[in-house]
Amino acid sequence: MRLLVRTRPQSSREGVEGVVETAQGPALAVRVRAAAQKGKANRAVETALANWLGVPKSSVAVTAGGKSRLKTVVVAGPSAHLVAVVEMRAARLP
């Protein structure tokens, strides 16, 4: 499954905080404490999404936008299950 993610590095807290509109379409808004240096923020985004989705960290990877705030993230696993989890959790976000 591919997700579009809008990141906010060097935030005071971590986690998925909502869905935002971007030029490429809706994206999950993810805050991370890590600075955008040497891939630290990308790894933090992967960890935050893995925790939010309840999947192992190894199944989440930033595949595009490594140096941008707008990233494409791939989550490995059964697509139908992942879609259901994203929809359910996104519906609970403000």
The first five atom37 places (N, CA, C, CB, O) and aatype in JSON, in Angstrom:
{
  "aatype": [12, 1, 10, 10, 19, 1, 16, 1, 14, 5, 15, 15, 1, 6, 7, 19, 6, 7, 19, 19, 6, 16, 0, 5, 7, 14, 0, 10, 0, 19, 1, 19, 1, 0, 0, 0, 5, 11, 7, 11, 0, 2, 1, 0, 19, 6, 16, 0, 10, 0, 2, 17, 10, 7, 19, 14, 11, 15, 15, 19, 0, 19, 16, 0, 7, 7, 11, 15, 1, 10, 11, 16, 19, 19, 19, 0, 7, 14, 15, 0, 8, 10, 19, 0, 19, 19, 6, 12, 1, 0, 0, 1, 10, 14],
  "atom_mask": [
    [1, 1, 1, 1, 1],
    [1, 1, 1, 1, 1],
    [1, 1, 1, 1, 1],
    [1, 1, 1, 1, 1],
    [1, 1, 1, 1, 1],
    [1, 1, 1, 1, 1],
    [1, 1, 1, 1, 1],
    [1, 1, 1, 1, 1],
    [1, 1, 1, 1, 1],
    [1, 1, 1, 1, 1],
    [1, 1, 1, 1, 1],
    [1, 1, 1, 1, 1],
    [1, 1, 1, 1, 1],
    [1, 1, 1, 1, 1],
    [1, 1, 1, 0, 1],
    [1, 1, 1, 1, 1],
    [1, 1, 1, 1, 1],
    [1, 1, 1, 0, 1],
    [1, 1, 1, 1, 1],
    [1, 1, 1, 1, 1],
    [1, 1, 1, 1, 1],
    [1, 1, 1, 1, 1],
    [1, 1, 1, 1, 1],
    [1, 1, 1, 1, 1],
    [1, 1, 1, 0, 1],
    [1, 1, 1, 1, 1],
    [1, 1, 1, 1, 1],
    [1, 1, 1, 1, 1],
    [1, 1, 1, 1, 1],
    [1, 1, 1, 1, 1],
    [1, 1, 1, 1, 1],
    [1, 1, 1, 1, 1],
    [1, 1, 1, 1, 1],
    [1, 1, 1, 1, 1],
    [1, 1, 1, 1, 1],
    [1, 1, 1, 1, 1],
    [1, 1, 1, 1, 1],
    [1, 1, 1, 1, 1],
    [1, 1, 1, 0, 1],
    [1, 1, 1, 1, 1],
    [1, 1, 1, 1, 1],
    [1, 1, 1, 1, 1],
    [1, 1, 1, 1, 1],
    [1, 1, 1, 1, 1],
    [1, 1, 1, 1, 1],
    [1, 1, 1, 1, 1],
    [1, 1, 1, 1, 1],
    [1, 1, 1, 1, 1],
    [1, 1, 1, 1, 1],
    [1, 1, 1, 1, 1],
    [1, 1, 1, 1, 1],
    [1, 1, 1, 1, 1],
    [1, 1, 1, 1, 1],
    [1, 1, 1, 0, 1],
    [1, 1, 1, 1, 1],
    [1, 1, 1, 1, 1],
    [1, 1, 1, 1, 1],
    [1, 1, 1, 1, 1],
    [1, 1, 1, 1, 1],
    [1, 1, 1, 1, 1],
    [1, 1, 1, 1, 1],
    [1, 1, 1, 1, 1],
    [1, 1, 1, 1, 1],
    [1, 1, 1, 1, 1],
    [1, 1, 1, 0, 1],
    [1, 1, 1, 0, 1],
    [1, 1, 1, 1, 1],
    [1, 1, 1, 1, 1],
    [1, 1, 1, 1, 1],
    [1, 1, 1, 1, 1],
    [1, 1, 1, 1, 1],
    [1, 1, 1, 1, 1],
    [1, 1, 1, 1, 1],
    [1, 1, 1, 1, 1],
    [1, 1, 1, 1, 1],
    [1, 1, 1, 1, 1],
    [1, 1, 1, 0, 1],
    [1, 1, 1, 1, 1],
    [1, 1, 1, 1, 1],
    [1, 1, 1, 1, 1],
    [1, 1, 1, 1, 1],
    [1, 1, 1, 1, 1],
    [1, 1, 1, 1, 1],
    [1, 1, 1, 1, 1],
    [1, 1, 1, 1, 1],
    [1, 1, 1, 1, 1],
    [1, 1, 1, 1, 1],
    [1, 1, 1, 1, 1],
    [1, 1, 1, 1, 1],
    [1, 1, 1, 1, 1],
    [1, 1, 1, 1, 1],
    [1, 1, 1, 1, 1],
    [1, 1, 1, 1, 1],
    [1, 1, 1, 1, 1]
  ],
  "atom_positions": [
    [[0.83, -1.17, 0.0], [0.0, 0.0, 0.0], [0.88, 1.24, 0.0], [-0.95, -0.01, 1.2], [1.88, 1.29, 0.72]],
    [[0.52, 2.23, -0.79], [1.25, 3.5, -0.83], [0.44, 4.58, -0.12], [1.56, 3.93, -2.31], [-0.78, 4.68, -0.29]],
    [[1.15, 5.38, 0.68], [0.52, 6.48, 1.38], [1.27, 7.77, 1.06], [0.5, 6.23, 2.9], [2.49, 7.77, 0.95]],
    [[0.54, 8.84, 0.9], [1.13, 10.16, 0.75], [1.17, 10.77, 2.15], [0.33, 11.07, -0.27], [0.16, 10.78, 2.86]],
    [[2.33, 11.28, 2.53], [2.53, 11.78, 3.89], [3.13, 13.18, 3.84], [3.43, 10.83, 4.7], [4.08, 13.42, 3.1]],
    [[2.57, 14.08, 4.62], [3.12, 15.44, 4.78], [3.76, 15.48, 6.15], [2.01, 16.57, 4.62], [3.06, 15.36, 7.16]],
    [[5.07, 15.65, 6.21], [5.79, 15.59, 7.48], [6.05, 16.97, 8.07], [7.09, 14.86, 7.3], [6.1, 17.98, 7.37]],
    [[6.21, 16.96, 9.37], [6.58, 18.17, 10.09], [7.7, 17.79, 11.06], [5.34, 18.79, 10.86], [7.44, 17.37, 12.19]],
    [[8.96, 17.94, 10.62], [10.09, 17.58, 11.49], [10.29, 18.59, 12.6], [11.37, 17.45, 10.67], [9.75, 19.7, 12.56]],
    [[11.06, 18.21, 13.59], [11.4, 19.03, 14.75], [10.15, 19.53, 15.46], [12.26, 20.21, 14.32], [10.08, 20.68, 15.89]],
    [[9.17, 18.66, 15.58], [7.94, 19.0, 16.27], [8.08, 18.69, 17.75], [6.75, 18.23, 15.67], [8.98, 17.96, 18.16]],
    [[7.2, 19.25, 18.55], [7.24, 19.0, 19.99], [6.66, 17.64, 20.35], [6.5, 20.1, 20.72], [6.86, 17.16, 21.47]],
    [[5.93, 17.03, 19.42], [5.37, 15.7, 19.67], [5.41, 14.87, 18.4], [3.91, 15.81, 20.19], [5.7, 15.39, 17.31]],
    [[5.13, 13.58, 18.54], [5.18, 12.69, 17.39], [3.84, 12.02, 17.18], [6.27, 11.63, 17.56], [3.07, 11.81, 18.12]],
    [[3.56, 11.7, 15.92], [2.37, 10.93, 15.6], [1.63, 11.47, 14.4], [0.0, 0.0, 0.0], [1.97, 12.51, 13.85]],
    [[0.61, 10.74, 14.02], [-0.26, 11.13, 12.91], [-1.32, 12.05, 13.49], [-0.9, 9.89, 12.18], [-2.0, 11.7, 14.45]],
    [[-1.47, 13.23, 12.9], [-2.39, 14.2, 13.49], [-3.59, 14.56, 12.62], [-1.66, 15.44, 13.81], [-4.45, 15.33, 13.04]],
    [[-3.67, 14.02, 11.43], [-4.81, 14.31, 10.58], [-4.55, 14.07, 9.13], [0.0, 0.0, 0.0], [-3.53, 13.49, 8.74]],
    [[-5.48, 14.53, 8.32], [-5.36, 14.44, 6.86], [-5.38, 15.86, 6.33], [-6.52, 13.57, 6.22], [-6.24, 16.66, 6.7]],
    [[-4.42, 16.17, 5.45], [-4.32, 17.51, 4.87], [-4.38, 17.41, 3.35], [-3.01, 18.2, 5.31], [-4.02, 16.39, 2.77]],
    [[-4.84, 18.47, 2.72], [-4.87, 18.54, 1.26], [-3.53, 19.05, 0.75], [-6.02, 19.46, 0.76], [-2.98, 20.0, 1.3]],
    [[-3.01, 18.42, -0.28], [-1.78, 18.84, -0.94], [-2.04, 18.93, -2.44], [-0.6, 17.85, -0.64], [-3.12, 18.56, -2.9]],
    [[-1.07, 19.42, -3.18], [-1.21, 19.5, -4.63], [-1.38, 18.12, -5.26], [0.02, 20.2, -5.24], [-2.0, 17.98, -6.31]],
    [[-0.83, 17.09, -4.61], [-0.93, 15.72, -5.12], [-2.15, 14.98, -4.59], [0.31, 14.95, -4.77], [-2.4, 13.84, -5.0]],
    [[-2.91, 15.59, -3.7], [-4.1, 14.95, -3.14], [-4.0, 14.89, -1.63], [0.0, 0.0, 0.0], [-3.08, 15.45, -1.04]],
    [[-4.95, 14.2, -1.0], [-4.95, 14.1, 0.46], [-3.72, 13.35, 0.96], [-6.22, 13.4, 0.95], [-3.26, 12.39, 0.34]],
    [[-3.19, 13.81, 2.1], [-2.01, 13.19, 2.69], [-2.17, 13.12, 4.21], [-0.72, 13.96, 2.31], [-2.83, 13.98, 4.81]],
    [[-1.58, 12.11, 4.81], [-1.56, 12.03, 6.26], [-0.55, 13.05, 6.78], [-1.2, 10.59, 6.75], [0.56, 13.16, 6.26]],
    [[-0.94, 13.79, 7.8], [-0.03, 14.75, 8.43], [0.67, 14.04, 9.59], [-0.8, 16.04, 8.93], [0.02, 13.59, 10.53]],
    [[1.99, 13.96, 9.5], [2.77, 13.24, 10.52], [3.79, 14.19, 11.13], [3.47, 12.0, 9.91], [4.57, 14.82, 10.41]],
    [[3.78, 14.28, 12.45], [4.77, 15.09, 13.18], [5.83, 14.16, 13.75], [4.1, 15.92, 14.33], [5.53, 13.07, 14.25]],
    [[7.08, 14.59, 13.67], [8.19, 13.84, 14.27], [9.12, 14.8, 15.0], [8.97, 13.03, 13.2], [9.25, 15.96, 14.61]],
    [[9.76, 14.31, 16.04], [10.7, 15.13, 16.81], [12.05, 15.27, 16.11], [10.9, 14.55, 18.19], [12.75, 16.26, 16.3]],
    [[12.4, 14.3, 15.31], [13.71, 14.26, 14.67], [13.89, 15.42, 13.68], [13.92, 12.93, 13.95], [12.94, 15.88, 13.05]],
    [[15.13, 15.86, 13.57], [15.47, 16.89, 12.59], [15.61, 16.26, 11.21], [16.79, 17.62, 12.99], [15.88, 15.07, 11.08]],
    [[15.41, 17.07, 10.2], [15.53, 16.6, 8.81], [17.0, 16.59, 8.4], [14.7, 17.49, 7.85], [17.4, 17.33, 7.51]],
    [[17.78, 15.74, 9.05], [19.21, 15.62, 8.76], [19.59, 14.16, 8.65], [20.04, 16.31, 9.86], [19.24, 13.35, 9.5]],
    [[20.3, 13.83, 7.6], [20.85, 12.49, 7.39], [19.8, 11.38, 7.52], [21.95, 12.25, 8.38], [20.11, 10.29, 8.0]],
    [[18.58, 11.65, 7.08], [17.53, 10.63, 7.07], [16.87, 10.37, 8.41], [0.0, 0.0, 0.0], [16.06, 9.45, 8.52]],
    [[17.2, 11.14, 9.43], [16.63, 10.9, 10.76], [15.12, 11.11, 10.76], [17.28, 11.82, 11.79], [14.38, 10.32, 11.36]],
    [[14.66, 12.15, 10.1], [13.22, 12.41, 10.06], [12.5, 11.32, 9.27], [12.94, 13.8, 9.44], [11.39, 10.93, 9.63]],
    [[13.1, 10.83, 8.2], [12.48, 9.75, 7.43], [12.31, 8.5, 8.28], [13.32, 9.42, 6.19], [11.26, 7.87, 8.24]],
    [[13.33, 8.15, 9.04], [13.24, 6.97, 9.91], [12.18, 7.19, 11.0], [14.61, 6.67, 10.56], [11.46, 6.26, 11.36]],
    [[12.08, 8.41, 11.5], [11.07, 8.72, 12.51], [9.66, 8.63, 11.93], [11.31, 10.12, 13.1], [8.74, 8.17, 12.6]],
    [[9.49, 9.06, 10.68], [8.2, 8.95, 10.0], [7.82, 7.48, 9.85], [8.23, 9.65, 8.62], [6.68, 7.1, 10.12]],
    [[8.77, 6.66, 9.44], [8.51, 5.23, 9.3], [8.07, 4.62, 10.63], [9.77, 4.51, 8.77], [7.13, 3.84, 10.67]],
    [[8.76, 4.98, 11.7], [8.42, 4.46, 13.02], [7.04, 4.93, 13.47], [9.47, 4.87, 14.04], [6.25, 4.14, 13.97]],
    [[6.76, 6.22, 13.29], [5.46, 6.77, 13.7], [4.32, 6.09, 12.94], [5.43, 8.29, 13.45], [3.3, 5.74, 13.53]],
    [[4.49, 5.9, 11.64], [3.44, 5.25, 10.85], [3.29, 3.78, 11.24], [3.74, 5.36, 9.36], [2.17, 3.28, 11.3]],
    [[4.39, 3.09, 11.49], [4.32, 1.69, 11.9], [3.54, 1.57, 13.22], [5.74, 1.09, 12.05], [2.7, 0.69, 13.36]],
    [[3.83, 2.45, 14.16], [3.1, 2.43, 15.43], [1.62, 2.73, 15.23], [3.71, 3.44, 16.41], [0.77, 2.08, 15.82]],
    [[1.32, 3.72, 14.4], [-0.06, 4.12, 14.15], [-0.86, 3.0, 13.47], [-0.09, 5.39, 13.29], [-2.03, 2.8, 13.77]],
    [[-0.2, 2.29, 12.55], [-0.87, 1.22, 11.82], [-0.83, -0.12, 12.54], [-0.25, 1.08, 10.46], [-1.58, -1.04, 12.2]],
    [[0.05, -0.24, 13.53], [0.19, -1.51, 14.25], [0.89, -2.58, 13.44], [0.0, 0.0, 0.0], [0.55, -3.76, 13.52]],
    [[1.89, -2.15, 12.66], [2.68, -3.09, 11.85], [4.15, -2.99, 12.27], [2.52, -2.8, 10.33], [4.53, -2.0, 12.91]],
    [[4.97, -3.97, 11.93], [6.4, -3.88, 12.25], [7.07, -2.71, 11.52], [7.11, -5.21, 11.89], [6.68, -2.37, 10.4]],
    [[8.07, -2.12, 12.16], [8.8, -1.0, 11.54], [9.42, -1.4, 10.21], [9.89, -0.48, 12.48], [9.54, -0.58, 9.3]],
    [[9.82, -2.66, 10.1], [10.47, -3.12, 8.88], [9.53, -3.17, 7.68], [11.06, -4.49, 9.1], [10.0, -3.29, 6.55]],
    [[8.22, -3.06, 7.9], [7.29, -3.12, 6.77], [6.91, -1.73, 6.25], [6.04, -3.86, 7.18], [6.07, -1.62, 5.35]],
    [[7.51, -0.67, 6.81], [7.21, 0.7, 6.39], [8.49, 1.33, 5.84], [6.64, 1.54, 7.58], [9.53, 1.28, 6.49]],
    [[8.41, 1.93, 4.66], [9.58, 2.55, 4.05], [9.21, 3.79, 3.25], [10.29, 1.55, 3.15], [8.25, 3.79, 2.48]],
    [[9.99, 4.85, 3.45], [9.85, 6.06, 2.62], [10.49, 5.73, 1.27], [10.53, 7.33, 3.3], [11.68, 5.4, 1.22]],
    [[9.72, 5.83, 0.19], [10.24, 5.46, -1.13], [10.45, 6.66, -2.05], [9.32, 4.48, -1.78], [11.16, 6.56, -3.05]],
    [[9.82, 7.78, -1.72], [9.99, 8.98, -2.54], [9.85, 10.2, -1.65], [8.95, 9.03, -3.71], [9.13, 10.17, -0.65]],
    [[10.54, 11.27, -2.0], [10.46, 12.51, -1.25], [11.34, 12.52, -0.02], [0.0, 0.0, 0.0], [11.03, 13.19, 0.96]],
    [[12.43, 11.79, -0.07], [13.33, 11.69, 1.07], [13.85, 13.03, 1.58], [0.0, 0.0, 0.0], [14.16, 13.15, 2.76]],
    [[13.94, 14.03, 0.71], [14.43, 15.35, 1.11], [13.33, 16.4, 1.05], [15.6, 15.77, 0.23], [13.6, 17.59, 0.99]],
    [[12.09, 15.94, 1.05], [10.94, 16.83, 0.95], [10.01, 16.58, 2.13], [10.19, 16.61, -0.4], [10.09, 15.54, 2.78]],
    [[9.15, 17.53, 2.41], [8.15, 17.32, 3.47], [7.03, 16.41, 2.99], [7.58, 18.66, 3.94], [6.36, 15.77, 3.8]],
    [[6.82, 16.35, 1.67], [5.8, 15.48, 1.1], [6.47, 14.2, 0.63], [5.05, 16.19, -0.08], [7.32, 14.22, -0.26]],
    [[6.09, 13.09, 1.23], [6.76, 11.81, 0.97], [5.77, 10.74, 0.54], [7.52, 11.35, 2.22], [4.58, 10.8, 0.88]],
    [[6.27, 9.78, -0.2], [5.51, 8.59, -0.5], [6.06, 7.48, 0.37], [5.58, 8.21, -2.03], [7.27, 7.23, 0.4]],
    [[5.17, 6.82, 1.09], [5.56, 5.75, 2.0], [4.86, 4.48, 1.56], [5.21, 6.1, 3.49], [3.67, 4.48, 1.27]],
    [[5.62, 3.39, 1.51], [5.05, 2.09, 1.16], [4.98, 1.25, 2.42], [5.91, 1.37, 0.06], [5.93, 1.17, 3.19]],
    [[3.8, 0.63, 2.62], [3.59, -0.25, 3.77], [3.34, -1.65, 3.22], [2.39, 0.24, 4.67], [2.4, -1.87, 2.45]],
    [[4.18, -2.59, 3.62], [4.03, -3.98, 3.17], [3.02, -4.69, 4.05], [5.4, -4.72, 3.19], [2.97, -4.47, 5.26]],
    [[2.23, -5.53, 3.44], [1.23, -6.3, 4.18], [-0.01, -6.5, 3.34], [0.0, 0.0, 0.0], [-0.08, -6.05, 2.19]],
    [[-0.98, -7.2, 3.91], [-2.23, -7.44, 3.17], [-2.97, -6.13, 2.91], [-3.13, -8.41, 3.95], [-3.38, -5.44, 3.85]],
    [[-3.13, -5.8, 1.65], [-3.7, -4.5, 1.25], [-5.08, -4.25, 1.83], [-3.77, -4.41, -0.25], [-5.34, -3.15, 2.33]],
    [[-5.96, -5.21, 1.76], [-7.33, -5.02, 2.24], [-7.34, -4.68, 3.73], [-8.19, -6.28, 1.98], [-8.08, -3.8, 4.17]],
    [[-6.52, -5.36, 4.49], [-6.44, -5.1, 5.93], [-5.87, -3.71, 6.19], [-5.57, -6.17, 6.62], [-6.4, -2.97, 7.02]],
    [[-4.8, -3.35, 5.49], [-4.18, -2.04, 5.69], [-5.12, -0.9, 5.31], [-2.89, -1.94, 4.88], [-5.17, 0.11, 6.0]],
    [[-5.86, -1.06, 4.22], [-6.82, -0.04, 3.81], [-7.87, 0.14, 4.9], [-7.49, -0.42, 2.46], [-8.23, 1.27, 5.23]],
    [[-8.36, -0.96, 5.45], [-9.37, -0.88, 6.51], [-8.82, -0.18, 7.74], [-9.87, -2.28, 6.87], [-9.51, 0.63, 8.36]],
    [[-7.58, -0.48, 8.12], [-6.97, 0.14, 9.3], [-6.78, 1.64, 9.07], [-5.61, -0.53, 9.62], [-7.09, 2.44, 9.95]],
    [[-6.28, 2.02, 7.9], [-6.07, 3.44, 7.6], [-7.4, 4.18, 7.62], [-5.38, 3.63, 6.23], [-7.5, 5.25, 8.23]],
    [[-8.41, 3.64, 6.98], [-9.72, 4.29, 6.95], [-10.29, 4.45, 8.35], [-10.68, 3.51, 6.09], [-10.82, 5.52, 8.69]],
    [[-10.2, 3.4, 9.18], [-10.74, 3.44, 10.53], [-10.01, 4.48, 11.38], [-10.66, 2.06, 11.18], [-10.64, 5.29, 12.06]],
    [[-8.68, 4.46, 11.33], [-7.91, 5.39, 12.16], [-7.98, 6.82, 11.65], [-6.47, 4.94, 12.22], [-7.99, 7.76, 12.45]],
    [[-8.03, 7.0, 10.34], [-8.13, 8.35, 9.77], [-9.48, 8.98, 10.13], [-7.93, 8.31, 8.23], [-9.57, 10.19, 10.31]],
    [[-10.53, 8.16, 10.22], [-11.85, 8.67, 10.58], [-11.87, 9.22, 12.0], [-12.89, 7.58, 10.42], [-12.68, 10.1, 12.31]],
    [[-11.01, 8.72, 12.86], [-10.94, 9.18, 14.25], [-10.1, 10.44, 14.44], [-10.38, 8.08, 15.12], [-10.14, 11.06, 15.5]],
    [[-9.35, 10.82, 13.4], [-8.49, 11.99, 13.51], [-9.3, 13.27, 13.38], [-7.39, 11.96, 12.43], [-10.35, 13.28, 12.74]],
    [[-8.81, 14.34, 14.02], [-9.54, 15.62, 13.9], [-9.49, 16.21, 12.52], [-9.0, 16.62, 14.88], [-10.06, 17.28, 12.29]]
  ]
}
